[in-house]
Every structure is written in C-alpha cells, then in structure tokens.
Amino acid sequence: MNIDFFIHNINQDDISKACETMKSLFLTTGPVVAEFERKLALYLGVKEAVGLTSCTGAIHLALLRLGVGPGDEVITTPMTFAATATAIIQAGARPVFADVCPKSGLLAPEAAETAVTEKTKAIIPVHLYGRMADMRGFARIAAKFKLSVIEDAAHCIEGRRDGARPGQLSSAACFSFYPTKSITCGEGGALACDSSEDADWHRSARHHGISKNAAERYFKKFQHWNMDFMGWKYNMDDIKAALLVNQIDRLDEYRLRRQELETIYRERLSNVSGLDFIESPGKDEISAHHLFTVLLPRKANRDQTALRLQEMGIGCAVNYVAVHNLSFFRKTYGYKPEDFPIANEIGERTLTLPLYPRLTNKQAETVCDALKEILC
Ligand SMILES: *Cc1c(COP(=O)(O)O)cnc(C)c1O
C-alpha cells in the first residue's frame, strides 16, 4: 500500500510513558487513568471523564445510568457505526432510527422528534465525520418530551457548535480510542459528563458495581469491598491511559492539519462532475475533521471505485453503509432500505479518503488524481 487509509499518532514519548507504567507495580485502573481523566475533562470543559475500554461500553453504561432497559426505545441515526445501535440493544432497549439531514448526514432533529413514542427514553445523536450534531435542537426535544440525550462522540473530541462542546449539553458524551480515531491506545473509550454523582456511579459500574476498586484497596488501608449493583467490566487500565494522556495535548494541532488536508481535497476535487461533498461546518463551528467522505456521482459504482483505488495502492473505506440495511437489523426489526431514504443514499454513495496528520499534501493530491482518473 503506497498511501495507507490511516496512520495513528502514537509517538516515542507516548511509548516511553507506557513503558514506565509497565515497569511500575500497578497496571490496572490506577493513578495514570486518574491523570488521563482529569486531563480529558479539562480539555472538554466538563466536570468529569471516566476511562473505559470502548465507546460501545461507554454508550451502554450511559444508557444504564438513565435506567434504560427492556420495553424502552432509544432513537438514533442509521448513518453511524453499528456500535451506536448495538449498545442500545446491550442495554435491553430497542434501537429506533430516524433519518438524517441530506447535506450533513447528521441525525435530523425534526426526524428524531417524529420518531418519539411514549416508550422513548433517550436520543443518541452521532457527531458524524467530526462535526457536532445540533445539540441545542436535541436538548429542546428532550425537554419537550422529558427524554435524555447521549452523544456518540467517537468522531469528535475537538468540536464546538453553538457555544457547546461534547459532554456539555447531554447526560454523557462517549468517546473511542480505537486505532483509526484521532487519539488511540489500541482499544479504549471514555465517557464525559457534568455530574460528579454520575461519574462516581460510572467508576463503580465499569468495575462490576463494586464499591472499592483495586487502587483504593492497594493504596489505602485494608478495607472490605462490597458489590452494590450489577456492573460490567469496562475499566481502562494504566498502560492504555499512559499511551493516551499526552496525545490530548496534540489534539488541536492534529485537527488543524486535517482541516488543511480537507481544504486540498475540496479544491482539487471541486470540478468532478456529479461528485458531491458533505456540507462544510458553519463559520463559528469547530469540526474535528475526523473523516473526509465524498458522495460519488450517482452513475458511478462505489464498490468498484473503492476496489480500483485499493489496486492503485490507496486505502479507502466506507463510513457507513446505513445501519438499518445490515442483515441483523433487517431480520430483527424488519427495516427496509427505503425506511430512511437519505441515509440509504448516503450509504450507497459515500467513500472515505485518507485523512490524518502524517498524510502529506502531495499524497492528498495523488489520492485526488487517482479518484479523478477512475471517475472520468
Ligand atoms: C468507532 C466508533 C464507535 C465504537 O467505538 P469502540 O471504541 O470501538 O467501541 C462507535 N460509534 C462510532 C460513530 C464510531 O466511529
């Protein structure tokens, strides 16, 4: 592969910090996780962050904290990774999709409002491609119907919209540190919230619902632990936190570099007939610029185009085939492609091009030229 789809940003200092941690006695959830949590919360401008093993686990716990369970419905977007919906099912509830805005691909507040029933407990907008969903719009709907909002912020730690950042207008924002995300530790996640009570609950829930974690038992005097409620095993460990903690300092530098690359893509691909872009963020908005996707001309074959790009040595991906079209969701809930026509069309036309700080301008231009060659 000449141009990889993604290259992560773990550097030698991150590795040294992880090595240092591995030479210490304490490897599970301890002081480095606490350091990471403080730093992430500070970056986001929220009270608390809780280190977890995945974003999927974070969404699952956020739903459980709201008391969501069997018989409940949770509204989300079909234009997301399957995990947004599977976390709802893990909590015992039913995922109900609502269609997206054609220009941005983001969950449309009006569509979500139409999907509300008396069983609805929560809405999970996704900050797709790095651009924040209309959180003030969802907050209004939540207030009107007495619902909660949870953010799938796997694509957006860095964003800001209408004066708010992830975690500030919801019960919880959920993050992923999977290898293709803007910062990574291999596999990992976090939840951010503005309530210390919620964070305390999550710190227990990530570890079986046990009252004292290993750090408290190790660093403090002998004390019995108890199990207060049914929890899960989602605790981040100190090695992962060591890899992540200093990547937080580089988030905005990386975001700006991705933004530059996106400008190159938009300029160099602007004259391809039939090719559409996802709308740029508004003037006062900060997007994380997590993914750059194009909507291929309607007459083009997306899968063939992806294959051709791969053959030319260029990595690409599809983010995403609409979730309601995946076999499991069709079989289990009876969804049909035409139920959400906009997400369906984006899912058929979308192609994601390489976007990461280590991609050079020259490489971005090569990607554009290869795509043009295939399409013309
Ligand atoms: C990556 C991703 C997830 C899942 O994150 P994990 O940490 O792998 O659980 C969820 N939602 C979206 C939108 C993602 O891109």
The ligand as a Gaussian input file, in Angstrom:
#p B3LYP/6-31G(d) Opt

LIG

0 1
 C      -15.533000       3.757000      16.448000
 C      -16.962000       4.106000      16.691000
 C      -17.701000       3.525000      17.728000
 C      -17.195000       2.377000      18.544000
 O      -16.069000       2.666000      19.279000
 P      -15.374000       1.477000      20.117000
 O      -14.397000       2.190000      20.977000
 O      -14.739000       0.569000      19.111000
 O      -16.456000       0.801000      20.886000
 C      -18.981000       3.981000      17.958000
 N      -19.534000       4.935000      17.201000
 C      -18.875000       5.500000      16.165000
 C      -19.551000       6.591000      15.383000
 C      -17.572000       5.092000      15.877000
 O      -16.935000       5.623000      14.827000

